[in-house]
Amino acid sequence: MRRTGFLSLAAAPLLAFAPMAEPAPTVTKPVADSVHAAGGSMFVTWNNPTGEKLDMWLVRGDAARVVQLASRLTAAPRGETSTVLPNVPEGDGYAIELASREGGERGFSPSFAVG
């Protein structure tokens, strides 16, 4: 068999690529299994590769949004803020969600408790 340097048409489907996923924000604080007081302040830090402004939500369980904590956070690559947790029921399974305003990319903190 002679090699020509070209791929056969039969090999072409093997080269099909899935579209690249958009980068999502990542929450670096609060850390996993930390405990925060309802009505108290909490420090939140994140990385934002989206280049878009972010909204911040308190979520619980399967990403069910409880309350919006901040709107239009910076589009900078890194950010930090102090926020006040609302008076919510004590328990595990809370997280911080950061969602880009334009593209819908979302990132979540590790699970923490309110107590």
C-alpha positions as CSV (number, residue, x, y, z in Angstrom):
1,M,0.0,0.0,0.0
2,R,1.4,3.4,-1.0
3,R,1.4,6.2,1.6
4,T,0.4,9.6,0.3
5,G,0.5,11.7,3.4
6,F,-3.3,12.2,3.3
7,L,-5.9,10.7,5.6
8,S,-8.5,8.5,3.9
9,L,-12.1,9.6,4.1
10,A,-12.8,6.6,6.3
11,A,-10.6,8.2,9.0
12,A,-12.2,11.6,8.8
13,P,-15.0,10.9,11.3
14,L,-12.4,10.0,13.9
15,L,-11.1,13.6,13.8
16,A,-14.4,15.2,14.6
17,F,-14.0,17.3,17.7
18,A,-16.7,18.3,20.2
19,P,-17.0,22.0,20.6
20,M,-14.9,23.5,23.4
21,A,-16.7,24.2,26.6
22,E,-16.7,27.8,27.7
23,P,-14.6,28.4,30.8
24,A,-16.5,28.6,34.0
25,P,-15.8,30.6,37.1
26,T,-14.3,28.7,40.1
27,V,-15.0,29.6,43.7
28,T,-12.0,29.2,45.9
29,K,-13.5,30.3,49.2
30,P,-15.5,29.3,51.2
31,V,-13.8,26.0,51.6
32,A,-15.4,22.5,51.8
33,D,-17.1,21.6,55.1
34,S,-16.7,25.1,56.6
35,V,-19.4,26.4,58.9
36,H,-20.8,29.9,58.6
37,A,-23.3,31.7,60.8
38,A,-26.7,32.9,59.4
39,G,-26.7,36.6,59.5
40,G,-22.9,36.7,59.7
41,S,-20.4,37.8,57.1
42,M,-18.5,35.3,54.8
43,F,-15.5,35.9,52.6
44,V,-15.8,34.7,49.0
45,T,-13.0,34.5,46.5
46,W,-13.0,33.3,42.9
47,N,-11.3,32.9,39.6
48,N,-13.2,34.3,36.5
49,P,-11.9,33.1,33.1
50,T,-15.1,34.2,31.4
51,G,-14.2,37.9,31.1
52,E,-17.8,38.7,32.0
53,K,-19.4,40.2,35.1
54,L,-20.8,37.6,37.6
55,D,-23.8,37.3,39.8
56,M,-23.4,35.5,43.1
57,W,-26.1,33.2,44.6
58,L,-26.5,31.2,47.7
59,V,-27.7,27.7,46.7
60,R,-28.7,24.5,48.5
61,G,-28.9,20.9,47.5
62,D,-29.1,20.4,43.7
63,A,-28.2,23.9,42.9
64,A,-31.6,25.3,44.0
65,R,-31.0,29.0,44.3
66,V,-32.0,30.4,47.7
67,V,-31.1,34.1,47.4
68,Q,-29.0,36.4,45.2
69,L,-26.1,37.7,47.3
70,A,-24.5,40.1,44.7
71,S,-25.0,41.3,41.2
72,R,-22.6,42.4,38.6
73,L,-19.4,41.5,40.3
74,T,-16.2,42.3,38.5
75,A,-15.2,40.8,35.1
76,A,-11.5,40.7,36.3
77,P,-9.7,37.3,36.3
78,R,-9.8,37.1,40.1
79,G,-12.1,38.6,42.7
80,E,-13.0,38.7,46.3
81,T,-15.8,40.1,48.4
82,S,-17.3,39.9,51.9
83,T,-21.0,39.1,51.9
84,V,-23.6,38.7,54.6
85,L,-25.4,35.3,54.7
86,P,-29.2,35.8,55.1
87,N,-31.1,34.2,57.9
88,V,-31.6,30.8,56.4
89,P,-32.3,27.4,58.0
90,E,-29.2,25.8,59.6
91,G,-27.8,22.7,57.9
92,D,-25.4,21.2,55.4
93,G,-25.5,21.4,51.6
94,Y,-25.1,25.1,51.0
95,A,-22.8,26.5,48.3
96,I,-22.0,29.7,46.5
97,E,-22.8,29.8,42.8
98,L,-21.2,32.3,40.4
99,A,-22.9,32.7,37.1
100,S,-21.8,34.9,34.2
101,R,-24.3,37.4,33.1
102,E,-24.0,36.8,29.3
103,G,-23.0,33.3,28.6
104,G,-24.5,31.3,31.4
105,E,-21.3,29.7,32.6
106,R,-21.6,28.7,36.2
107,G,-19.2,27.6,39.0
108,F,-19.9,26.4,42.5
109,S,-18.0,26.4,45.8
110,P,-17.5,23.3,47.7
111,S,-20.4,22.4,50.1
112,F,-20.5,24.2,53.4
113,A,-22.8,24.4,56.4
114,V,-24.8,27.2,58.0
115,G,-25.0,26.8,61.7
